[in-house]
Amino acid sequence: MALRLINSAVFRQLVNQLPRNAQVGSVASVHTLDKIGKREIVGYGWNGTACYADRVDYPLPAIRFREANNEINALRAKEQGDWKKLSPQEIKALYRASFCQTIAEVQAPTGEWKMHLGVGLIFTAAAIWIAVLMNLFVYDELPITFDEEHQKAQLKRIIDLEINPVTGLTSKWDYENNKWKN
């Protein structure tokens, strides 16, 4: 069946319609160039894609956070010289042009656990309400065999019939003295 498909004219026509450059380069790098705009690609990044992500496990993203403008280009030119001549504000501006957040900001707690806990408690409360309502409206009364009188009668019958006398319940019954073994 597969051989007939390969040899068929339809299959050959489909192969001929594929773009010739489909096998050259990765698809991810071609599509991300449209999305990053004029931001500079500065490294390999996360899985080799030209994308920006603040991640602790990939601290150096593939592209800069902001597009270069006149102010940032002037700071980058000044950066090539002595760093002692840069003010702390200029150093921070250079950093913020390349990165959105510092490592400390990325690692800072977000409080998202509160939402997860709240959703979990909502589902727990809903499950309890469903169980209560099902006990009220869906389930019938408990069978009569759940009464204490019937349970004692069933235990007496198990002892009288000596069911499972080796390892079971009746192995703990003393038949000579008619009481439980110690």
C-alpha positions as CSV (number, residue, x, y, z in Angstrom):
1,M,0.0,0.0,0.0
2,A,2.8,2.5,0.9
3,L,4.7,1.6,-2.2
4,R,1.7,2.4,-4.4
5,L,1.4,5.7,-2.6
6,I,5.0,6.6,-3.2
7,N,4.9,5.6,-6.8
8,S,1.6,7.4,-7.4
9,A,1.5,10.7,-9.3
10,V,-0.4,12.4,-6.5
11,F,2.5,11.8,-4.1
12,R,5.0,13.1,-6.6
13,Q,2.9,16.1,-7.2
14,L,2.7,16.8,-3.4
15,V,6.5,16.5,-3.0
16,N,7.0,18.9,-5.9
17,Q,4.8,21.5,-4.3
18,L,6.9,21.6,-1.1
19,P,9.1,24.6,-0.9
20,R,12.7,24.0,-1.9
21,N,14.1,25.7,1.2
22,A,12.0,23.7,3.7
23,Q,15.0,21.6,4.7
24,V,17.4,24.5,5.1
25,G,17.6,26.0,8.6
26,S,15.3,25.5,11.5
27,V,11.7,26.7,11.3
28,A,11.9,28.2,14.8
29,S,14.7,30.6,13.8
30,V,12.9,31.8,10.7
31,H,9.6,32.6,12.4
32,T,11.0,34.3,15.5
33,L,12.9,36.9,13.4
34,D,9.5,38.4,12.6
35,K,8.5,38.5,16.3
36,I,11.7,40.0,17.8
37,G,11.7,43.2,15.7
38,K,15.0,45.1,15.7
39,R,16.3,43.6,18.9
40,E,19.9,42.3,18.8
41,I,20.6,38.6,18.8
42,V,23.4,38.1,21.3
43,G,23.6,34.4,22.1
44,Y,22.3,30.9,21.7
45,G,19.5,31.2,24.2
46,W,17.0,28.7,25.4
47,N,17.1,25.6,23.1
48,G,18.6,27.7,20.3
49,T,15.6,29.8,19.7
50,A,15.8,33.6,19.3
51,C,13.4,34.4,22.1
52,Y,13.5,36.3,25.4
53,A,12.7,34.7,28.7
54,D,13.7,35.5,32.2
55,R,14.7,32.1,33.5
56,V,17.1,31.1,36.3
57,D,18.2,27.9,34.5
58,Y,19.0,30.0,31.3
59,P,20.3,33.3,32.7
60,L,21.5,34.6,29.3
61,P,18.6,35.0,26.8
62,A,19.3,34.9,23.1
63,I,18.1,38.4,22.4
64,R,18.2,41.7,24.2
65,F,15.1,42.9,26.1
66,R,14.8,46.2,24.4
67,E,15.4,47.5,20.9
68,A,18.4,49.8,20.6
69,N,17.6,53.5,20.5
70,N,19.9,56.6,20.5
71,E,20.3,56.6,24.2
72,I,21.2,52.9,24.5
73,N,23.6,53.2,21.5
74,A,25.4,56.1,23.2
75,L,25.7,54.1,26.4
76,R,27.0,51.1,24.6
77,A,29.6,53.2,22.9
78,K,30.6,54.6,26.3
79,E,30.6,51.1,27.7
80,Q,33.5,50.2,25.4
81,G,35.7,52.5,27.4
82,D,36.5,52.6,31.1
83,W,33.7,51.3,33.2
84,K,34.7,53.6,36.1
85,K,33.5,56.5,34.1
86,L,30.0,55.1,34.0
87,S,27.5,56.2,36.6
88,P,25.4,53.6,38.5
89,Q,22.3,54.9,36.7
90,E,24.0,54.3,33.3
91,I,25.1,50.8,34.3
92,K,21.5,50.1,35.4
93,A,20.2,51.5,32.1
94,L,22.5,49.2,30.2
95,Y,21.5,46.3,32.3
96,R,17.8,47.0,31.8
97,A,18.3,47.3,28.0
98,S,19.5,43.7,28.0
99,F,17.4,42.2,30.8
100,C,13.9,42.7,32.1
101,Q,14.5,41.4,35.6
102,T,17.5,40.7,37.8
103,I,18.1,37.2,39.1
104,A,16.8,38.3,42.5
105,E,13.6,39.6,40.9
106,V,13.1,36.3,39.0
107,Q,13.6,34.3,42.2
108,A,11.4,36.5,44.3
109,P,8.2,34.8,45.5
110,T,5.1,35.8,43.5
111,G,2.4,34.7,45.8
112,E,0.9,32.4,43.2
113,W,0.7,29.6,45.7
114,K,-2.2,31.4,47.3
115,M,-4.2,31.1,44.1
116,H,-3.4,27.4,43.9
117,L,-4.4,26.8,47.5
118,G,-7.6,28.8,47.0
119,V,-8.6,26.8,44.0
120,G,-7.8,23.6,45.8
121,L,-9.9,24.6,48.7
122,I,-12.8,25.5,46.4
123,F,-12.7,22.1,44.8
124,T,-12.5,20.4,48.2
125,A,-15.5,22.4,49.5
126,A,-17.4,21.5,46.3
127,A,-16.6,17.8,46.8
128,I,-17.8,17.9,50.4
129,W,-21.1,19.6,49.4
130,I,-21.6,17.0,46.6
131,A,-21.0,14.2,49.1
132,V,-23.5,15.7,51.6
133,L,-26.1,16.3,49.0
134,M,-25.8,12.8,47.6
135,N,-26.2,11.3,51.0
136,L,-29.4,13.4,51.5
137,F,-31.0,12.9,48.1
138,V,-29.4,10.1,46.1
139,Y,-28.6,7.3,48.5
140,D,-31.3,5.3,50.3
141,E,-31.3,4.4,53.9
142,L,-28.6,2.0,55.1
143,P,-29.6,-1.7,54.9
144,I,-30.8,-3.4,58.1
145,T,-27.7,-5.5,58.3
146,F,-25.8,-2.4,59.4
147,D,-27.6,-2.4,62.8
148,E,-25.5,-3.5,65.8
149,E,-28.0,-6.4,66.5
150,H,-27.6,-7.9,63.0
151,Q,-23.8,-7.5,63.1
152,K,-23.6,-9.4,66.4
153,A,-25.8,-12.1,64.9
154,Q,-23.5,-12.3,61.9
155,L,-20.4,-12.6,64.1
156,K,-22.1,-15.4,66.1
157,R,-22.9,-17.3,62.8
158,I,-19.2,-16.9,61.7
159,I,-18.0,-18.4,65.0
160,D,-20.6,-21.2,64.9
161,L,-19.6,-22.2,61.4
162,E,-15.9,-22.0,62.3
163,I,-15.2,-20.0,59.1
164,N,-11.4,-19.7,58.4
165,P,-10.2,-21.2,61.8
166,V,-6.5,-21.1,61.0
167,T,-5.7,-17.4,60.3
168,G,-9.1,-15.7,60.2
169,L,-11.5,-14.2,62.8
170,T,-12.4,-17.5,64.4
171,S,-8.8,-18.4,65.0
172,K,-9.0,-15.9,67.9
173,W,-12.0,-17.6,69.4
174,D,-11.6,-20.1,72.2
175,Y,-14.3,-22.8,71.5
176,E,-13.8,-24.6,74.8
177,N,-14.4,-21.5,77.0
178,N,-16.7,-19.6,74.6
179,K,-14.7,-16.4,74.8
180,W,-12.0,-14.5,72.8
181,K,-8.4,-15.7,73.3
182,N,-6.0,-13.3,74.9
